Amino acid sequence: YRGVPSGRARARFRWQDHSPVLVVEVISPGTADKDLVRNRRLYLRVPSIQEYWLVDPREDIENPSLIVLRRRGTRWG
């Protein structure tokens, strides 16, 4: 999140009032379609999200792959 206050003001901070800059998810067999398709579209609709990272341990749990999507205007690049 951008602009998170530090110190005493943080006690009054409401996460619901702010949007993330980066989203990181871990893919599991049960959520792969949701993460790779649905969430990809949903997160693109949130202008503050600049990157969407997907950690994918499905093929090798010891060496998961990382998919990094960066906002390029109205698309992920």
VOGU-3710 file (C-alpha; in Angstrom, 3 decimals, decimal comma):
1> yrgvpsgrar> 0,000/0,000/0,000  1,213/3,481/-0,792  0,915/6,212/1,810  0,560/4,036/4,903  1,069/6,313/7,908  3,637/5,463/10,547  3,453/6,030/14,265  0,309/6,883/16,195  -1,780/7,886/13,163  -1,623/4,275/11,989
11> arfrwqdhsp> -4,074/3,268/14,726  -6,780/5,199/12,869  -5,711/3,913/9,446  -8,405/1,928/7,618  -7,071/-0,561/5,030  -10,439/-0,437/3,234  -9,750/3,205/2,302  -6,575/2,401/0,339  -5,632/0,384/-2,695  -2,594/-1,877/-3,038
21> vlvvevispg> 0,301/-1,161/-5,379  1,459/-4,791/-5,543  -0,520/-8,028/-5,252  1,266/-11,349/-4,604  -0,530/-14,693/-4,698  0,560/-18,301/-4,400  -1,101/-20,569/-6,947  -2,473/-23,887/-5,813  -4,131/-26,553/-7,977  -7,533/-25,564/-6,625
31> tadkdlvrnr> -7,134/-21,846/-7,359  -5,036/-21,798/-10,534  -7,872/-20,802/-12,861  -9,046/-18,107/-10,467  -5,561/-16,661/-10,032  -4,431/-16,895/-13,650  -7,655/-15,796/-15,331  -10,273/-14,155/-13,106  -7,997/-12,294/-10,687  -5,801/-11,150/-13,533
41> rlylrvpsiq> -8,795/-9,317/-15,025  -10,046/-8,054/-11,655  -6,714/-6,608/-10,569  -6,333/-4,798/-13,876  -9,512/-2,888/-12,957  -7,788/-1,429/-9,849  -5,694/1,488/-11,162  -3,334/1,598/-8,178  -2,119/-1,987/-8,726  1,080/-1,707/-10,739
51> eywlvdpred> 2,288/-5,320/-10,452  0,675/-8,718/-9,947  3,043/-11,512/-8,875  2,085/-15,173/-8,980  4,245/-17,702/-7,179  3,643/-21,065/-8,839  4,842/-24,147/-6,903  2,680/-26,610/-8,849  5,490/-28,186/-10,900  8,241/-28,056/-8,270
61> ienpslivlr> 7,416/-27,043/-4,739  11,123/-26,695/-3,910  11,730/-24,307/-6,831  8,516/-22,439/-7,589  8,318/-20,252/-10,644  7,433/-16,580/-10,434  5,154/-14,881/-12,934  5,419/-11,084/-12,813  2,801/-9,006/-14,577  3,412/-5,257/-14,859
71> rrgtrwg> 0,776/-2,723/-15,778  1,224/-1,330/-19,266  -1,623/1,146/-19,608  -4,804/-0,909/-19,797  -3,002/-4,268/-20,138  -0,565/-6,463/-18,262  2,871/-6,806/-19,792
//
